[in-house]
Amino acid sequence: MTMTEGIFVPVLSPPQRRILLLLVLLWVVGTLAFWRWALQPAVWVSVPGTLLNLVLLIYATGMAIWPFYLFLRMRQVRPELPVPPGLRVAMVVTKAPSEPWPLVQSTLLEMLAQAPEHDTWLADEQPSEAVRGWCEQHGVRLSTRAGVAEYHRSSWPRRTRCKEGNLAYFYDHYGYTNYDVVVQLDADHVPQPGYLLAMLQPFNDSTVGYVAAPSICSANALRSWVGRGRLFAEAVLHGPMQLGFNGAWAPLCIGSHYAVHTRALQEIGGLGPELAEDHSTTLLLNAQGWRGAFAHRAICYGLGPETFEDAMVQEFQWSCSLTTILLRHFPALVHRLSPHMRLQFLYAQVFYPLRGGLSFSALALPVLALLLDKPWMNINYPLFLAFSTLQIVLTVLPVLQLRRCGLLRPTTARLFSWEQALFELSRGPWILAGVWRAVEERFWPRPVTFRITRKQSSGDPLPLAYLLPYLLAVLIGVAAAFILGDSARSSTGYVLLTLMTTGLFACTALAVAALSHRQGDQSLRRHLPHYGLAGMAVLLTLCCGWLRLPQLVAPLQSLPAAPFQSL
């Protein structure tokens, strides 16, 4: 099968694309200047230091150049395409016992209102008599694997306590036989008018085996700061990047809702393995020769994480699952993918290991430099800050242009917000833990239990364990700066870098504690341990900074003409 370009047209008008191209070229010029400055011989200190700096530069550049490439090739599904004639269509929503029935009801009512004609299904793990009666009254068909041991296996396929097993029962008993296309949704994702039409239009191309759509988890954004943080952080992925995959690349299914051609799904043996069944399904379909499309006009609004605990559990589970796919499943399929597809899926699967490694290195590298009293590079610190700030500005400008064009999802996503900054600062340790858990599982297998994201807050205080990674980082950083700072000669500037990183972790712990208290609307007494530990972390950092004030001031007093060891 080969993908034709017939169903796609450019997203941007020629003037809009010229502006975007100009902004990307400005970023290229700025990046080349930054590379030239950072790799000049005067900056080199040692071979390991130079190699490390080169790796960090490649990472920082690669994280931007890949999205920019996708921005410049964005394509959308032709809006005038009809629904393919004779297409048998079903919409199915899954429901776990922990998900409230009123939430699912609102989703089902909007599904029933969708055009064109289709069958609406509920895949309920344990339907009550009230649910059965409501479905019969409203013409909703019911699928349940309750009591069927074959669909409650302890491992994939048809795993228990997983959406994959629930949907596998539906497809095996109804989906493959009765329908050509199935659109599957999570319980909280409510489709908007025109949703189903947009999801079906790409199937005019017979090589399309699946259709992805934006995952916009904004329904609870007003009450959840961490939900807003993730919403803003992923706005580029769920809009411009996915549009850039249309055509020769592979749009990524997002588990909250996507559509599949049942023949394509049956060819690969059903939904893919692991908790990230959306990614493994996308991988298997492309390895089988099917292609995908991204329908950016197919809008659903769902729930993001209600609490900090929910969000970090998601980060842990997703990073664990994606890394497991990388270690266990990707090697067996890589030979069936084209070279550029291999790079795309590899990029997606190494994102979490690289992101976790970056969080670890932010503290580990300056501490190691203090321990060895050897700098990683020889630079002027104020000049480095100036170059870095300029690079950040140049990186944001193309995204700002895309926001003006209404292509982010949601379209109102902020590019700068305290919620996104705090979310990015806090997620690193949990990503790293998930990656490490996947490595453990690969070499020392043991049963893994996944947790379904809660659709409403329990009202309980944040468990103290969710502050421990940041407190541990503060203790390590403060100890390194206090004990090693006095004896540092060649690496004096790393005292500043260590305490800056430590300060960010301390502020993260305090902010998370305060926001969890505010969101939970609980008594102050129940949160005193949280405030006490986080406040102690901030106090330790400030005291250490005062004691090491000479070492902190020295880098900032360095003149641009004089190199200074700080990174």
ZAZAZA-584671 format. One record per atom (N, C-alpha, C): residue in three letters; x, y, z. Coordinates in steps of 0.2 Angstrom, whole numbers, plus 5000, padded with zeros to 4 digits. Layout:
REM residues N
alaXYZ/...
REM end
This chain:
REM residues 567
met500449945000/met500050005000/met500450065000/thr500250114996/thr500650184996/thr500150234998/met500350285002/met499950345004/met499950394998/thr499350404996/thr499250464991/thr499150524994/glu499350584991/glu499250644994/glu498550674992/gly498150634989/gly497450664986/gly497050694992/ile497050664998/ile496550685003/ile496850745007/phe497450765006/phe497750825010/phe497850885006/val497850945009/val498051005006/val498451045011/pro498851095009/pro499251135014/pro498751165019/val499051175025/val498651205030/val498751285030/leu499351305029/leu499451385028/leu499351415022/ser499151475021/ser499151505015/ser499851525013/pro500051545007/pro500751565005/pro501051615009/pro500651675011/pro500951725015/pro501151695022/gln500651655025/gln500751625032/gln501351585032/arg501451545026/arg502051495026/arg502651535025/arg502651595022/arg503351635021/arg503551665027/ile503051685031/ile503251715038/ile503551655042/leu503151605042/leu503451545046/leu504151525044/leu504251525038/leu504951505035/leu505451555037/leu505251615037/leu505751665039/leu505951665046/leu505451645051/leu505551635058/leu505951575059/val505851525055/val506251465056/val507051475054/leu507051515049/leu507751535046/leu508151575051/leu507751625055/leu508051665060/leu508351615066/trp507951565067/trp508151515072/trp508751475070/val508751455064/val509351425061/val509951465062/val509951535060/val510551575060/val510751585068/gly510251595072/gly510451595079/gly510751535082/thr510451475080/thr510751415082/thr511451405080/leu511551415074/leu512251415071/leu512751455075/ala512551515076/ala512951565080/ala513051535087/phe512551505090/phe512651475097/phe513151425097/trp513051375092/trp513551325091/trp514251345090/arg514351395086/arg515051425084/arg515351455091/trp514951485095/trp515151515101/trp515351455106/ala514851405107/ala514951355112/ala515551305110/leu515751305104/leu516251255102/leu516851285100/gln516951345101/gln517651375100/gln518151345104/pro518751335102/pro519351305106/pro519451335113/ala519351395114/ala519451425120/ala518951395126/val518351375123/val517851345128/val518051275130/trp518451235126/trp518651165128/trp519051165134/val518851115138/val519251105144/val519551035144/ser519150985142/ser519450915141/ser518950875136/val519250825134/val518850785129/val518150765132/pro518150735138/pro517450715140/pro516950775141/gly517250835143/gly516850895144/gly516650915137/thr517050915132/thr516850935125/thr516350885122/leu516350825123/leu515950775121/leu515250785124/leu515250795131/leu514650815134/leu514250875132/asn514650925131/asn514350985128/asn514050975121/leu514350935117/leu514150925110/leu513450885111/val513450835115/val512850795116/val512250845118/leu512350885123/leu511850935125/leu511650975120/leu512151005116/leu511951045110/leu511551005105/ile511750945104/ile511350905099/ile510650895101/tyr510550875108/tyr509850865111/tyr509450935110/ala509750985112/ala509351055112/ala509151065105/thr509651055100/thr509451075094/thr508951025091/gly509050965092/gly508550915089/gly507850925092/met507750945098/met507150955101/met506751005098/ala507151055094/ala506751105091/ala506751095083/ile507251065080/ile507251065073/ile506751015070/trp506650955074/trp506150915072/trp505450945072/pro505150975077/pro504551015076/pro504551065070/phe505051105070/phe505051155065/phe505051125058/tyr505351065057/tyr505251025050/tyr504551015049/leu504250985054/leu503550965053/leu503051025052/phe503251085055/phe502851145054/phe502851165047/leu503451155044/leu503451185037/leu503151135032/arg502951075034/arg502651025029/arg501851015032/met501551055035/met500951035038/met500351035032/arg499950975033/arg499450965028/arg498850945032/gln498250965030/gln497650955033/gln497150915028/val496750875031/val496250835027/val495750885023/arg495650875017/arg495250915013/arg494550925016/pro494350985018/pro493750995022/pro493050975018/glu493150975011/glu492550965007/glu492450895006/leu492850845008/leu492750775007/leu492150745010/pro491750705006/pro491150675009/pro491350615013/val490850585016/val490950525020/val490950465014/pro491450425014/pro491450365009/pro490750335009/pro490450325003/pro489750295003/pro489750215005/gly489250195009/gly489150135011/gly489650115017/leu489950155020/leu490350145026/leu489950125032/arg490050065035/arg489750045041/arg490150075047/val489850115051/val490150155056/val489850145063/ala490350135068/ala490150135075/ala490550175079/met490250205084/met490650245089/met490550205096/val491150195100/val491150155106/val491450195111/val491150195117/val491450235123/val491650175128/thr492150185131/thr492350135136/thr492150165143/lys491950115148/lys491850135155/lys492150085160/ala492550105164/ala492750065170/ala492350075176/pro492350025181/pro491950035186/pro492050095190/ser492650125190/ser492850185194/ser492550245191/glu492350245185/glu492150305181/glu491350315182/pro491250385184/pro490550395186/pro490050395180/trp489450365181/trp488950355176/trp488750425173/pro488650475177/pro488450535174/pro488950565169/leu489550555170/leu490050575165/leu490050535159/val489850475159/val489850435153/val489150455149/gln488650465153/gln488050485150/gln488050545145/ser488450595148/ser488550655144/ser488950645137/thr489350595138/thr489750575132/thr489350545127/leu488950495129/leu488450455125/leu487950495122/leu487650545125/leu487150595122/leu487450625116/glu488050655117/glu488350685111/glu488550645106/met488750575107/met488850535102/met488250515098/leu487650505102/leu487050495098/leu486850555093/ala487050615095/ala486850675091/ala487350685085/gln487850635084/gln488350645079/gln488050625072/ala488250655067/ala488050635060/ala488750625056/pro488750575052/pro488150535048/pro487950475053/glu487450435050/glu487150385053/glu487750335056/his487650305062/his488050265065/his487750225070/asp488050175073/asp487850145079/asp488250165085/thr487950175091/thr488250205097/thr488350145102/trp488950135104/trp489050075109/trp489350095115/leu489150065121/leu489550075127/leu489850005129/ala490550005130/ala490949955132/ala491049955140/asp490549925143/asp490549935151/asp490849875154/glu491249885159/glu491649825162/glu491049795167/gln490649825170/gln490149795175/gln489549845174/pro489149835169/pro488549875168/pro488049855174/ser487749905177/ser487149895182/ser486549895178/glu486049875182/glu485349875179/glu485149945176/ala485249995180/ala485150065178/ala485450075171/val486050065171/val486450075165/val486150035159/arg485949975160/arg485649935155/arg485049965152/gly484649985157/gly483950015156/gly484050085152/trp484550125154/trp484650185150/trp484850175143/cys485250125142/cys485550115135/cys484950085131/glu484550045134/glu484050015130/glu483550075128/gln483350115132/gln482950175131/gln483150225126/his483850235126/his484150285121/his484450245115/gly484350185114/gly484650155108/gly485350145108/val485650145114/val486450125114/val486550055115/arg486950025111/arg487149955111/arg487649945117/leu487649885120/leu488049875126/leu488549815124/ser489149825126/ser489649765126/ser489949765133/thr490049705135/thr490349695142/thr490749625142/arg491349625145/arg491649565146/arg491649535153/ala491149565157/ala491049545164/ala490949465164/gly491349435168/gly491349365169/gly491649315163/val491949345158/val492249305153/val492949305154/ala493249245157/ala493949245159/ala494449255154/glu494249235147/glu494649245142/glu494849315141/tyr494449365143/tyr494649435142/tyr494849465149/his495049425153/his495349455159/his496049425161/arg496449415156/arg497049385156/arg497549435160/ser498049405163/ser498549445167/ser499049475163/ser499049455157/ser499549495152/ser499249505145/trp499549545141/trp499249555135/trp499349495130/pro498849485125/pro498249525124/pro497649505128/arg497149555128/arg496549545132/arg496649545139/arg497049595141/arg497249605148/arg496649625153/thr496649605159/thr496149635163/thr496349705166/arg495849735168/arg495949805171/arg496349855166/cys496149845160/cys496449885154/cys495949895149/lys496049955146/lys495549975141/lys495649925135/glu496249895134/glu496349855128/glu495949795128/gly495849765134/gly495449705135/gly494749715134/asn494549775137/asn493849795136/asn493649795129/leu494049835125/leu493849845118/leu494049785114/ala494449745116/ala494549675112/ala493949635112/tyr493549635118/tyr492949595118/tyr492449625113/phe492449695113/phe491949725108/phe492149715101/tyr492749715099/tyr492949705092/tyr492849635090/asp493049585095/asp492949515093/asp492249495092/his491849525096/his491149505096/his490649545091/tyr490849605090/tyr490449655086/tyr490849695081/gly491349715082/gly491749765078/gly491949745072/tyr492349685072/tyr492649665065/tyr492049635060/thr491549605063/thr491049575059/thr490549635056/asn490349675060/asn489749725058/asn489949795056/tyr490649815056/tyr490749885055/tyr491449885051/asp491449935047/asp492049955043/asp492550005047/val492250045050/val492650095054/val492350105061/val492750105066/val492550115073/val492950175076/val492550215079/val492850275082/val492750265090/gln493350255093/gln493350235100/gln493550295105/leu493150305110/leu493250365114/leu493350345122/asp493750385126/asp493750375133/asp493050405136/ala492950385142/ala492250405145/ala492150475146/asp492750515147/asp492650585148/asp492750635142/his492850605136/his492950645130/his492350655126/val492050715127/val491350735124/val491450755117/pro491250725112/pro491350745105/pro490950815103/gln491150855099/gln490850915098/gln490450915091/pro490050955089/pro489650955082/pro490150945077/gly490050905072/gly490550895066/gly491050845068/tyr491150815074/tyr491650775075/tyr491750715071/leu491150675071/leu491150615067/leu491350625060/leu491050675057/leu491150685049/leu491950695048/ala492250735053/ala492950745052/ala493350685053/met493150635057/met493450575058/met493450525052/leu492850535049/leu492750485043/leu493050505036/gln493050575035/gln493350595029/gln493950565026/pro494450555031/pro495150525028/pro495050455025/phe494550425027/phe494450355024/phe494250355017/asn494150405014/asn494150405006/asn494750385003/asp495350385007/asp495950355004/asp495950275007/ser495950235003/ser495950165005/ser496550135008/thr497050175008/thr497650155012/thr497650175019/val497150215021/val497150245028/val496850195032/gly497250175037/gly496950125042/gly496750145049/tyr496950215050/tyr496750245056/tyr496750315056/val496350355060/val496350425060/val496450445067/ala496950495068/ala497050525075/ala496750585075/ala496650615081/ala496350675082/ala496650715088/pro496550775089/pro496850815095/pro496550785101/ser496950785106/ser496750765113/ser496750825117/ile496150855118/ile496150925122/ile495850905129/cys496250905134/cys495950885140/cys495850955144/ser495350985142/ser495251055145/ser494651065149/ala494251015150/ala493551015153/ala493651035160/asn494151025164/asn494251035171/asn494851085172/ala495051125166/ala495651165167/ala495551225172/leu494951245172/leu494851305177/leu495051285184/arg494951225186/arg495051205193/arg495651165194/ser496051145189/ser496651105190/ser497251135187/trp497651165191/trp498251195188/trp498751145185/val498751085187/val499251035184/val498851015177/gly498251015177/gly497851005170/gly498051055165/arg498051125168/arg498251175163/arg498951165161/gly499351155165/gly500051145164/gly500251095158/arg499851035159/arg499950985153/arg499651005147/leu499051035148/leu498651065142/leu499151115138/phe499451155141/phe499851205137/phe500451175135/ala500751125138/ala501351095136/ala501251055130/glu500651025129/glu500550975124/glu500251015118/ala500051075118/ala499651105113/ala499951105106/val500651105106/val500951105099/val500951035096/leu501050985101/leu500950915098/leu500350895095/his499750915099/his499050905097/his498850945091/gly499250985088/gly499051035083/gly499551025077/pro500051075077/pro500551085072/pro500951015070/met501150985076/met501650925074/met501250875071/gln500650855074/gln500250805071/gln500050825063/leu499850885062/leu499750905055/leu500350895051/gly500950905053/gly501550885050/gly501650815048/phe501350775052/phe501450695050/phe500950675044/asn500450715043/asn500050695037/asn500450695031/gly500250635027/gly500650625021/gly501150575021/ala501750585022/ala502250535021/ala502450505028/trp502250535034/trp502450515040/trp501850485044/ala501850465050/ala501350435054/ala501050475059/pro500450505058/pro500150535064/pro500050485070/leu500050505076/leu500050465082/leu499350465085/cys499150405085/cys498450395089/cys498550415096/ile498150455099/ile498150475106/ile497550435109/gly497650395115/gly497150355117/gly496550375119/ser496450445120/ser495850475122/ser495250465117/his495450465111/his494950455105/his495350445099/tyr495150395095/tyr495450385088/tyr494950335084/ala495050335078/ala494650295073/ala495150245070/val494850185069/val495250125066/val494750095060/his495050075055/his494750035050/his494849965053/thr494249925053/thr494249865057/thr494649815053/arg494649815047/arg495049765043/arg495849775045/ala496049835045/ala496749855047/ala496849825054/leu496449845059/leu496549825065/leu496549745066/gln496149715062/gln496049635063/gln496749605060/glu497049645055/glu497649615052/glu498249615057/ile498249665062/ile498749665066/ile498549625073/gly498049595073/gly497849555079/gly497449595084/gly497249655083/gly496849695088/gly497349755090/leu497049785096/leu497449845098/leu498149815101/gly498549865101/gly499249845103/gly499349835110/pro499949805112/pro500049795119/pro500249855123/glu500349845130/glu500549895135/glu500049945136/leu500149985141/leu499650035143/leu499550085138/ala500150105134/ala500150155129/ala499950115123/glu499350085123/glu499050045117/glu498950085111/asp498850155112/asp498750195106/asp499450205102/his500050205106/his500650205102/his500850145099/ser500750085103/ser500950025100/ser500450005094/thr499850025094/thr499350015089/thr499550055083/thr499750115084/thr500050155078/thr500650125075/leu501050095079/leu501650065077/leu501550005073/leu501049965075/leu500949895072/leu500549915065/leu500149965065/leu499749975059/leu500249995053/asn500750045055/asn501150065050/asn501650015048/ala501849965053/ala502249915051/ala501949865046/gln501249865047/gln500849815042/gln500749845035/gly500949915035/gly500849945028/gly500249995028/trp499849995033/trp499350045033/trp499650115035/arg499250165033/arg499450235034/arg498850275038/gly499050325041/gly498650365045/gly498450435043/ala498050465046/ala497850535045/ala497650575051/phe497850635052/phe497650675058/phe497150725056/ala496550725059/ala495950765058/ala495950815063/his496250875062/his496250925067/his495650965068/arg495150955064/arg494450985065/arg493950935069/ala494250875071/ala493850825075/ala493950845083/ile493550885086/ile493650905092/ile493250875098/cys493650845103/cys493350825109/cys493650855115/tyr493250865120/tyr493450905126/tyr493450845131/gly494050835134/gly494050785140/gly494350815146/leu494450775151/leu494650795157/leu495450785158/gly495750825160/gly496450825162/gly496550795169/pro497150785172/pro497250765178/pro496950815183/glu496550785188/glu496250835193/glu496750855198/thr497250815200/thr497750835206/thr498450815203/phe498950845207/phe499650835206/phe499750755206/glu499450725211/glu499650655211/glu499350615205/asp498850635202/asp498550605196/asp499050615190/ala499250675190/ala499750695184/ala500350655185/met500650655190/met501350615191/met501250545190/val500650515192/val500550445191/val500550435183/gln500150475180/gln500150475172/gln500850475169/glu501250525172/glu501950535169/glu502350465170/phe502250445176/phe502650375177/phe502350325173/gln501750315172/gln501450255168/gln501650265161/trp501550325158/trp501650335151/trp502450325150/ser502850355154/ser503550345152/ser503750275153/cys503450235158/cys503650165158/cys503350125152/ser502750145150/ser502450105144/ser502850115138/leu502950185136/leu503350195130/leu504050165130/thr504350165136/thr505050145136/thr505050065135/thr504550035138/thr504449965137/thr504349945130/ile503949985126/ile503849975119/ile504549975116/leu504950025117/leu505550035114/leu506049975116/leu506049945122/leu506449895123/leu506149825121/arg505549815121/arg505249755120/arg504949735113/his504649785110/his504249775104/his504549815098/phe504849865099/phe505049905093/phe505649865089/pro506149835093/pro506649795089/pro506349745084/ala505749715086/ala505449655082/ala505149685076/leu504949755076/leu504549785071/leu504949825066/val505549845068/val505949905065/val506049885058/his506249825056/his506349805049/his505849805045/arg505149815047/arg504549825043/arg504349895042/leu504749935045/leu504650015044/leu505150045039/ser504950095035/ser505350125031/ser505850165035/pro506450185032/pro506950225036/pro506650285040/his506250325036/his506050385040/his505550365045/met505150315044/met504650295050/met505050265056/arg505650235055/arg506050215060/arg506250265064/leu506450325061/leu506750385065/leu506150415069/gln505550415066/gln504950445069/gln504750415075/phe504750345075/phe504550305081/phe505050305086/leu505650305084/leu506250305088/leu506250365092/tyr506150425089/tyr506050485092/tyr505550495097/ala504950465096/ala504450465100/ala504550425106/gln504850365105/gln505050315111/gln505650335115/val506050375113/val506650395117/val506550465120/phe505950495119/phe505850555122/phe505850555129/tyr505450505132/tyr505450505139/tyr506150485142/pro506550435140/pro507250425143/pro507650485142/leu507650525137/leu508050585136/leu507750635141/arg507150645141/arg506850695146/arg507050685153/gly506950615155/gly507150595162/gly507950605163/gly508350595158/gly509050605159/gly509250675159/leu508850715156/leu508950795156/leu508850815163/ser508350795166/ser508150815173/ser508750785178/phe508950725177/phe509450695181/phe510150735181/ser510250755174/ser510950785173/ser510950855176/ala510350895176/ala510350955179/ala510650965185/leu510550915190/leu510850915196/leu511550875196/ala511550825193/ala512050775193/ala512750805191/leu512650845185/leu513250865182/leu513650925186/pro513250975188/pro513651025193/pro513850995199/val513550945202/val513750915208/val514450875207/leu514450835201/leu515050795199/leu515650845197/ala515450905194/ala516050955193/ala516350975200/leu515950985205/leu516151005211/leu516550955215/leu516350895214/leu516650835217/leu517350825214/leu517350835208/leu518050815204/leu518450885204/asp518150945205/asp518451005204/asp518751015197/lys518250995192/lys518451005185/lys517851025181/pro517951085178/pro517351115175/pro517251075168/trp516651075166/trp516451045160/trp516651085154/met516651145154/met516851195149/met517051265152/asn517351305148/asn517651365150/asn517351425147/ile516851455150/ile516451505147/ile516351565152/asn516151615149/asn515851675152/asn515151665154/tyr514951665160/tyr514251645162/tyr513751695160/pro513851765161/pro513351815159/pro513251805151/leu513851795147/leu513751785140/leu513351725138/phe513451675142/phe513051615141/phe512351625142/leu512151665148/leu511451675149/leu511151715143/ala511551765141/ala511251805135/ala511151765129/phe511651725127/phe511551685121/phe510951635122/ser510851605128/ser510351555130/ser509651595129/thr509551655132/thr508951695132/thr508751705125/leu509251725121/leu509151745113/leu508851675110/gln509151625111/gln508951565108/gln508251545110/ile508051555116/ile507351535118/ile506851575115/val507051645114/val506551685110/val506551665103/leu507051655100/leu507051625093/leu506651565092/thr506651525097/thr506351455097/thr505551465097/val505351515101/val504651525103/val504351565097/leu504651605093/leu504351645088/leu503951605083/pro504251545080/pro503851515075/pro503151485079/val503251465085/val502651435088/val502151495089/leu502351555091/leu501951615091/leu501551625085/gln501851615079/gln501551625073/gln500951575072/leu501151515074/leu500651455073/leu500051465078/arg500151495083/arg499551515088/arg499151565085/arg499451615081/arg499051665078/arg498651645072/cys498851585069/cys498551555064/cys497951505067/gly497951505073/gly497451455076/gly497551385076/leu498151365076/leu498351295074/leu498551255081/leu498651285086/leu498751255093/leu498051215095/arg498151165099/arg497551135101/arg497651125109/pro497251165113/pro496751215111/pro497051275108/thr496651305104/thr496851365101/thr497051425105/thr496851425111/thr496951475116/thr497551455121/ala497951405119/ala498451385124/ala498951445125/arg499251445131/arg499751505132/arg500451475131/leu500851515128/leu501551495127/leu501951505133/phe501751545137/phe502151555144/phe501651565149/ser501751515154/ser501251515160/ser501651485166/trp501451505172/trp501751475178/trp501551405178/glu500951385176/glu500751315176/glu501151275172/gln501351295166/gln501751245162/gln502451245165/ala502751305167/ala503351295170/ala503451255176/leu502951255180/leu502951215186/leu502851135184/phe502451125180/phe502251055177/phe502951025174/glu503351065170/glu503951045167/glu504451035173/leu504451075178/leu504951065183/leu504851005187/ser504150985188/ser503950935193/ser503950865190/arg503850865183/arg503750795180/arg504450755179/gly505050785179/gly505650755178/gly505750685182/pro505750695189/pro505850635193/pro505450575192/trp504750595190/trp504250535189/trp504350505182/ile504550545177/ile504750515171/ile505350475172/leu505850495175/leu506450455176/leu506350385180/ala505850395185/ala505650335188/ala505350285184/gly504850305179/gly504550265175/gly504950235170/val505450265167/val505950235163/val506350185166/trp506550195172/trp506950145176/trp506550085178/arg505850095179/arg505450035180/arg505349995174/ala505350025168/ala505349995162/ala505949945161/val506549975162/val507149945162/val507149885166/glu506949895172/glu506849835177/glu506449785175/glu505849805172/glu505349755170/glu505649715164/arg506049745160/arg506349715154/arg506849655156/phe507249665161/phe507749625163/phe507549585169/trp507149605173/trp506949575179/trp506149575180/pro505749535175/pro505049545175/pro504749535181/arg504149575183/arg503749565188/arg503049595186/pro502549575189/pro501849595188/pro501849675189/val501449705184/val501349785184/val500649795184/thr500449835189/thr499749855190/thr499649925188/phe499249945183/phe499150015181/phe498450045185/arg498550105185/arg497950145189/arg497650185184/ile496950185184/ile496550225179/ile496550295182/thr496550345178/thr496550415181/thr495950425183/arg495950455190/arg495250475193/arg494950535189/lys494250525188/lys493950585185/lys493650635190/gln493750625196/gln493650675201/gln494050675207/ser494250725210/ser494650725216/ser494350695222/ser494850655225/ser494550615231/ser494550665237/gly494850725237/gly494850775243/gly495350755248/asp495750705247/asp496250685252/asp496850735251/pro497250745256/pro497850785255/pro498350745251/leu498850785248/leu499350755243/leu499750705248/pro499850645246/pro500350605250/pro501050635250/leu501350625256/leu502050665257/leu502550635252/ala502450565250/ala502950535245/ala502950575239/tyr502450615237/tyr502550655231/tyr502950715231/leu503150735237/leu503650785238/leu504350765239/leu504450695240/leu505150665242/leu505650675237/pro505450665230/pro506050675225/pro506350745225/tyr505950795226/tyr506150865226/tyr506550875232/leu506350855238/leu506750865244/leu507350825244/leu507350765241/leu508050725241/leu508550765236/ala508250795231/ala508750835226/ala508950895230/val508550925234/val508850985238/val509350965243/leu509250905246/leu509750885251/leu510450875248/ile510450845242/ile511050825238/ile511350885236/gly510950935233/gly511250995231/gly511551045236/val511151045242/val511451085247/val512051055250/ala512050995251/ala512650955254/ala513250965249/ala513150965243/ala513750965238/ala513951045238/ala513551085238/ala513751155238/ala514151175245/phe513851155250/phe514151175257/phe514751135258/ile514851075257/ile515451035258/ile515951045253/leu515851045247/leu516351055242/leu516451125239/gly516051175241/gly516051235238/gly516751275240/asp516951265247/asp517551295249/asp518151275246/ser518151205244/ser518751185241/ser518851185234/ala518251205231/ala518251215223/ala518651275221/arg519151255216/arg519551305213/arg519351315206/ser519451265202/ser519351265195/ser518551265194/ser518151245198/ser517451235197/ser517051285201/thr517251335203/thr516951385208/thr516251395205/gly516151415199/gly515551435196/gly514951375197/tyr515151315198/tyr514651265199/tyr514251265205/val514551305210/val514151315216/val513551355215/leu513651405210/leu513051445208/leu512551395204/leu512751365200/leu512351315196/leu511951265200/thr512351235205/thr512051185209/thr511551215214/leu511651275216/leu511151305221/leu510551335217/met510651355210/met510051375206/met509651315205/thr509951255203/thr509551195202/thr509151175209/thr509551175214/thr509251165221/thr508651205222/gly508751275221/gly508251325223/gly507551305219/leu507651285212/leu507051265208/leu506751205211/phe507051155213/phe506751095216/phe506451115223/ala506751165227/ala506451185233/ala505751225232/cys505851265227/cys505251305225/cys504651265223/thr504851215219/thr504351165216/thr503951135222/ala504351105227/ala504051075232/ala503551115236/leu503751185237/leu503351225241/leu502751245237/ala502851255230/ala502251275226/ala501751215226/val502051155225/val501551095224/val501151085231/ala501551095237/ala501151095243/ala500651145244/ala500751205242/ala500251265243/ala499751255238/leu499851235232/leu499351225227/leu498851165228/ser499151115231/ser498751055233/ser498351075239/his498551115243/his498151135249/his497551175247/arg497751225242/arg497251265240/arg496651235236/gln496851185231/gln496451155227/gln495951105231/gly496251075236/gly495951025240/gly495451055245/asp495551125247/asp495051155251/asp495051115258/gln495651095261/gln495651065267/gln495951105272/ser495851085279/ser496151125284/ser496851135284/leu497151185286/leu497851195286/leu498251145290/arg497951115296/arg498251065300/arg498451005296/arg498050985291/arg498150925287/arg498750935283/his498950995281/his499451015277/his500051035280/leu500051045286/leu500651065290/leu501351025288/pro501250955288/pro501850925286/pro502150945279/his501750955275/his501950975268/his502251035268/tyr501951085271/tyr502251155272/tyr502951155276/gly502951105281/gly503551105285/gly504151075281/leu504051025277/leu504550995273/leu504851045268/ala504351065264/ala504451115258/ala504851175261/gly504551205266/gly504851265269/gly505551255271/met505651195274/met506351175277/met506851175271/ala506551145265/ala507051145259/ala507151215256/val506751255256/val506851325254/val507351355259/leu507251345266/leu507651375271/leu508351355270/leu508451285269/leu509151255268/leu509451285262/thr509151295257/thr509451325251/thr509651395252/leu509251435255/leu509451505256/leu510051515261/cys510051465266/cys510551475271/cys511251455268/cys511251405264/cys511851375260/cys512051435255/gly511551465252/gly511751525247/gly512051575251/trp511851595257/trp512151645261/trp512851625263/leu512951565265/leu513651545267/leu514051535261/arg513851525255/arg514251525249/arg514151585245/leu514051645248/leu513951705244/leu514551725240/pro515151715242/pro515651735238/pro515751695231/gln515651635232/gln515651585226/gln515051605221/leu514451625224/leu513851635220/leu513951705216/val514351755219/val514351815216/val514951815211/ala515451775212/ala516051775207/ala515851765200/pro515451715198/pro515251705191/pro514851765188/leu514451805192/leu514051855189/leu514551925188/gln515051925192/gln515551975191/gln516051975185/ser516051915182/ser516551895177/ser516351945171/leu516851975168/leu516752015162/leu516751975156/pro516351995151/pro516251955145/pro516951935142/ala517451975142/ala518051965139/ala518451905142/ala518251895149/ala518651845152/ala518251785153/pro518551725151/pro518151665151/pro518151645159/phe517551605160/phe517451585167/phe517151515167/gln517451475172/gln517151405172/gln516551405176/ser515951395172/ser515351385175/ser514951335173/leu515051305167/leu514651245165/leu515151195163/
REM end
